[in-house]
Amino acid sequence: MNKVKKDAWEAIADIENNTTIMLGGFGLCGIPENCIAALVKKGVTGLTCISNNAGVDDFGIGLMLQQKQVKKMISSYVGENAEFERQLLSGELEVELIPQGTLAERCRAAGAGIPAFYTPAGVGTEVAEGKEIRVFGDKTYLMEYAFNADFAIVKAWKGDRHGNLVYKDTARNFNPMMASAGKITIAEVEELVEPGELDPNEIHTPGIYVHRIFQGSDYEKRIEQRTVRPKN
């Protein structure tokens, strides 16, 4: 099976309107920049996006929000995006805000084939509304369902033609668990190598989870806020 695609445009070519997509990254670290740009260019709409964050106004998922491509955001942090706030307050965008650990576990559970799990996070808050409640021992838990995503789009540092992936530093955040959880997983990498060039002991995502892979380019690797100490 040839998993290698020429570029982002070829990798996301069959993503259609009203699709549910997982997008890896933490803030702006480790986001699939090339695939997001291709989705913006393709102009698909009605998307449900599962991501730790909603990007910023002019970068990441923020670019998709600008074009009104996102119908629903499922996230745990959205504080850097004014357009997101505007669409939320105007009722244009459906939003599900969930605890970050719950978001991570809903991804991991999907990859592990676990349909649902119990967690204490969110008990007694709006997060618990409409959810099954169980008591184990002397503690109350909510039942949360694993995600059901059509596509997972991730970004890695290195990958080989079989789809084995290695992430670098903080980019090893939501990417590995999302890579295992999509019905179709698309990986963009900074460096695409031949099978056997990656140390098996350093592989974070086995190629069995990855359906398409391509070498990306022109990564900006932005950060939301840069804080430096004044010079002495």
Disulfide bonds with the S-S distance in Angstrom:
none
